[in-house]
Amino acid sequence: MKKITVREIMKLSPCGRYNIFTVFKLIKFGKTPLEILDLEISKSDKFWLLLRSEYISERQLHLLACDFAQEVAYLNSDPRVQAAIDAKRLWIDGKITDEELKKAAYAARAADAAARGYAAWSAAYASTWAAAWVTGAAAYAAADAAADAARANIETKQIEMVRKVFIDMGVTKWKK
């Protein structure tokens, strides 16, 4: 996989704390996704940059959204939460229709409303996003919602899940 450059990042319109000079200081003349995962920046910023179809296939992004949601699903015992994750996986494999996926997503949203504890709500929210329509945004939103449930442990595990995807794709660290 080619290096991700400053120009590419700036085209994505990063937040204000990442102006061109800051990005250049971090990226220099480009970094691979694995090198970006090792940067001293927030995990959320790593997710924002890397969880995109430019770097990971849409199918894998959907699967990551499911994996992220699965990590926190235990926080909400409502069966609709797990059903949404399962439905998303079936949809990815072409085993259920868009309409069936929508029904699972609506049911998971109802589980959101029923959840009273913040952690339980976050789990249901992450699972709902796992059944969402937008690829990169779904993975990012699931990652963000899951991180709200147990920030440090969940984000660290998610970074390793993303790292494994890139390693499985054959991405290596850049060598001069």
C-alpha positions in Angstrom: 0.0 0.0 0.0 1.3 3.4 -0.8 2.1 6.0 1.8 -0.6 8.5 2.9 0.6 12.0 2.2 0.1 15.4 3.7 -1.8 16.4 0.5 -4.2 13.5 0.8 -4.9 14.3 4.5 -5.4 18.0 3.8 -7.9 17.1 1.0 -10.0 15.4 3.7 -10.4 18.7 5.6 -9.1 17.7 9.0 -10.1 19.6 12.1 -8.5 23.0 12.9 -5.7 21.6 15.1 -4.3 19.8 12.1 -3.1 22.6 9.8 -0.7 21.8 7.0 2.3 22.5 9.2 1.2 20.2 12.0 0.3 17.4 9.5 3.7 17.7 7.8 5.4 17.5 11.2 3.6 14.3 11.8 3.6 12.7 8.3 6.7 14.2 6.7 6.8 12.8 3.2 4.2 10.1 3.9 3.4 7.3 6.2 1.8 3.9 5.8 -1.4 3.1 7.8 0.6 1.0 10.2 3.0 4.0 10.8 0.0 6.2 11.3 -1.4 3.8 13.9 1.9 4.3 15.8 1.7 8.1 15.8 1.3 10.1 19.0 -2.2 11.3 18.1 -5.6 10.5 19.5 -7.1 7.2 18.6 -10.2 9.0 17.4 -8.0 10.9 14.9 -6.5 7.6 13.7 -9.9 6.2 13.2 -11.0 9.4 11.4 -8.2 9.1 8.9 -7.9 5.3 8.4 -11.5 4.1 8.5 -12.2 5.0 4.9 -12.8 3.1 1.7 -9.7 4.7 0.2 -7.6 2.5 2.6 -9.9 -0.4 3.6 -12.5 -2.1 1.5 -16.1 -1.2 2.1 -16.8 -4.8 3.1 -14.0 -4.8 5.7 -15.3 -1.4 7.0 -18.7 -3.0 7.5 -17.1 -6.0 9.3 -15.0 -3.7 11.5 -18.2 -1.8 12.5 -19.7 -5.1 13.5 -16.5 -6.1 15.4 -16.4 -2.8 17.2 -20.1 -3.1 18.2 -19.6 -6.7 19.3 -16.9 -5.6 21.7 -19.4 -3.6 23.8 -22.6 -5.5 23.1 -22.4 -7.2 26.4 -23.1 -3.9 28.1 -26.7 -4.0 26.9 -28.4 -7.4 27.3 -31.3 -6.4 25.1 -31.4 -9.1 22.4 -32.1 -6.5 19.7 -28.5 -5.3 20.1 -27.0 -8.6 19.2 -29.7 -9.1 16.6 -28.6 -5.9 14.8 -25.0 -7.0 14.7 -26.0 -10.4 13.4 -28.3 -8.9 10.8 -25.5 -6.6 9.6 -23.2 -9.6 9.2 -25.9 -11.5 7.2 -26.4 -8.4 5.1 -22.7 -8.1 4.3 -22.8 -11.7 3.1 -25.8 -11.0 1.0 -28.1 -13.3 3.0 -30.7 -10.7 4.0 -32.2 -7.7 2.1 -31.8 -4.0 2.7 -35.3 -4.0 4.1 -34.5 -6.7 6.7 -31.3 -4.8 7.7 -33.4 -1.6 8.2 -35.8 -3.5 10.5 -32.9 -4.7 12.6 -31.5 -1.2 12.7 -34.9 0.2 13.9 -35.1 -2.5 16.5 -31.6 -1.7 17.8 -32.6 2.0 17.9 -35.6 1.0 20.1 -33.1 -0.8 22.3 -31.2 2.5 22.5 -34.3 4.2 23.8 -35.0 1.4 26.3 -31.5 1.5 27.7 -31.2 3.7 30.8 -27.5 3.4 31.8 -25.0 5.3 29.7 -22.8 2.3 29.1 -25.8 0.3 28.0 -27.0 3.1 25.8 -23.5 3.3 24.2 -23.5 -0.4 23.5 -26.9 -0.2 21.8 -25.8 2.9 19.9 -22.7 1.2 18.6 -24.7 -1.8 17.6 -27.2 0.4 15.8 -24.4 2.0 13.8 -23.2 -1.5 13.0 -26.4 -1.9 11.1 -26.1 1.6 9.5 -25.9 2.3 5.8 -22.8 4.5 5.5 -19.6 2.5 5.2 -16.7 4.5 6.6 -19.0 6.7 8.7 -20.6 3.6 10.2 -17.3 2.2 11.2 -16.1 5.5 12.6 -19.4 6.1 14.5 -19.4 2.6 15.9 -15.8 3.1 17.0 -16.6 6.4 18.6 -19.7 5.1 20.3 -18.0 2.0 21.6 -15.1 4.2 22.9 -17.6 6.2 24.9 -18.5 3.0 26.8 -15.0 2.2 28.0 -12.6 4.7 26.4 -9.1 3.4 27.0 -9.6 -0.3 26.8 -12.0 -0.3 23.9 -10.0 2.1 21.8 -6.8 0.2 22.3 -8.4 -3.0 21.3 -10.0 -1.3 18.2 -6.6 0.1 17.2 -5.2 -3.4 17.2 -8.2 -4.7 15.2 -7.5 -2.0 12.6 -3.8 -2.8 12.6 -4.7 -6.5 12.0 -6.8 -5.5 8.9 -3.9 -3.6 7.4 -1.4 -6.4 8.2 -3.8 -8.9 6.6 -3.9 -6.6 3.6 -0.1 -6.9 3.4 0.7 -3.4 4.5 4.1 -3.0 6.1 6.0 -0.2 7.6 7.7 2.1 5.1 11.3 1.5 4.5 13.5 4.1 2.9 
